Amino acid sequence: MSLIEIKNLFFEYKEGIKVLKNINLFLSKSEVVAIIGQNGSGKTTLVKHFNGLLRPTKGEIIINDETTIKKSVAELSHTCGYVFQNPDDQIFNSVVEDEVAFGPTNMGIKGIELKVRVDEALKTVGLFEEKKKHPLDLDLNQKKLVAIASIVAMNPELIILDEPTTGQDHAGLIKVETLINELRKTHTVVIISHDMNLVARVADRVIMMCNGEIIFDGSPKEAFTKNDLMKKTYLKPPIITELAQSIKGFRKDILTVDEFMEELIRLRKNKK
């Protein structure tokens, strides 16, 4: 079932700079979609149209069968929550739980329901014990999680994560991956990322962009075998995929270490 449908979307800045060119796209409910491409390809510009932060120069965006033309950012935020790449661009309250409560409070949520939403969101990201702290007392990993919790508490159907693994240490990477897999149970999740290892592990679908256009829309397995398109976007497949593609006789669409080992065992059996 379609959550978002984009029809013939064009966007350009006042200077006449064309950033998005004839984008046609739909996002289904309950899928994890990764939007990839080089810097300046239009990824962030595209997703900012989902919640009204940007408006099309031409074309139409339909969410749950309703056009967004006359809907405000506040209205669209009920459906589409956006987590910025840099949490310092998003966090402004002096107490973690107040930051998480800000969005749902502006939606009219209050009392017991507000407390439950805040506590559950903080438990989801693993920061319930830090709820009384000042966000500046947290490390970058934790501040990113606070930003995510502030969106989760609003309970939008779609959660957009812009470069969720940037600046994360190994523990942070594992936490983000675990969190995306948890969120996918109840939300549509869109991730903008240069981390192809994350994309390979969590995405159901990959949308590849170049120069403001969509040049590929399909599965991660298919995406990472399109070497010509990957080169065009200045991206590389996950390391394990590159290794598999360098070995004669190996499948070229391997995404995980487990798949690599299964393929190795298969080839050894065939040689006997």
Secondary structure, DSSP 8 states (H G I E B T S, - for coil): -EEEEEEEEEEE-TT--EEEEEEEEEEETT-EEEEE-STTSSHHHHHTTTTTSS--SEEEEEETTEE-TT--HHHHTTTEEEE-SSGGGT---SSHHHHHHHHHHHTT--HHHHHHHHHHHHHHHT-GGGTTS-GGGS-HHHHHHHHHHHHHTT--SEEEEESTTTT--HHHHHHHHHHHHHHTTTSEEEEE-S-HHHHHHH-SEEEEEETTEEEEEE-HHHHTT-HHHHHHTT----HHHHHHHTSTTS-S---SHHHHHHHHHHHHHHH-
